[in-house]
């Protein structure tokens, strides 16, 4: 399977794991607690497959940056976290940083 597709799936699994972590309420709710482990294990497995073909620095920057941006957006949209100018600007900078790393690593 395509490494980029695996990377996208790894990011989505990590985001689902982090969202489940929030929903687990400190591991006091069974189903979200189980989902934390399932999604993080899936994310790490997918990342291990991506790292067979792509450079670790670029992959980790994309995985962590996009995961961070998506979780921040989910927090705003679904958990009613406040959206400030600083937060919005920071999300944009994260995304721009990921794009810049990709452009800088292009052959």
C-alpha positions, 0 to 999 in steps of 0.5 A, spaced: 500 500 500 502 507 498 506 509 504 502 516 504 496 513 505 499 509 511 501 515 513 494 519 513 491 513 516 496 513 522 495 520 523 487 519 523 488 513 528 493 517 532 487 523 532 482 518 534 486 515 540 487 522 543 480 524 542 478 517 545 483 519 551 479 525 552 473 521 552 475 516 557 475 521 563 482 519 566 481 512 564 474 511 568 470 509 562 471 502 559 470 503 551 474 509 550 479 507 554 480 500 550 479 505 544 485 509 546 490 502 546 487 500 539 487 507 536 494 508 538 497 501 536 494 502 529 497 508 529 504 505 531 503 499 526 502 504 520 507 508 522 512 502 522 510 501 515 511 508 513 518 508 516 520 502 511 520 507 505 520 514 508 525 518 512 523 518 519 524 526 520 519 528 515 514 522 517 515 524 524 514 531 523 508 530 518 505 525 523 506 530 529 504 536 526 498 534 522 496 530 529 497 536 533 493 541 528 487 536 527 486 535 535 486 542 536 481 543 531 477 537 534 478 541 541 475 547 538 469 544 534 467 538 539 469 540 546 468 547 545 475 549 547 476 557 545 478 559 539 483 565 540 487 569 534 493 566 537 491 559 537 488 559 530 495 563 528 499 557 531 495 552 527 496 555 521 503 555 522 504 548 524 500 546 517 505 551 514 511 548 517 509 541 515 508 543 508 515 547 508 518 541 511 515 537 505 517 542 500 524 542 503 525 535 502 522 534 495 527 531 490 
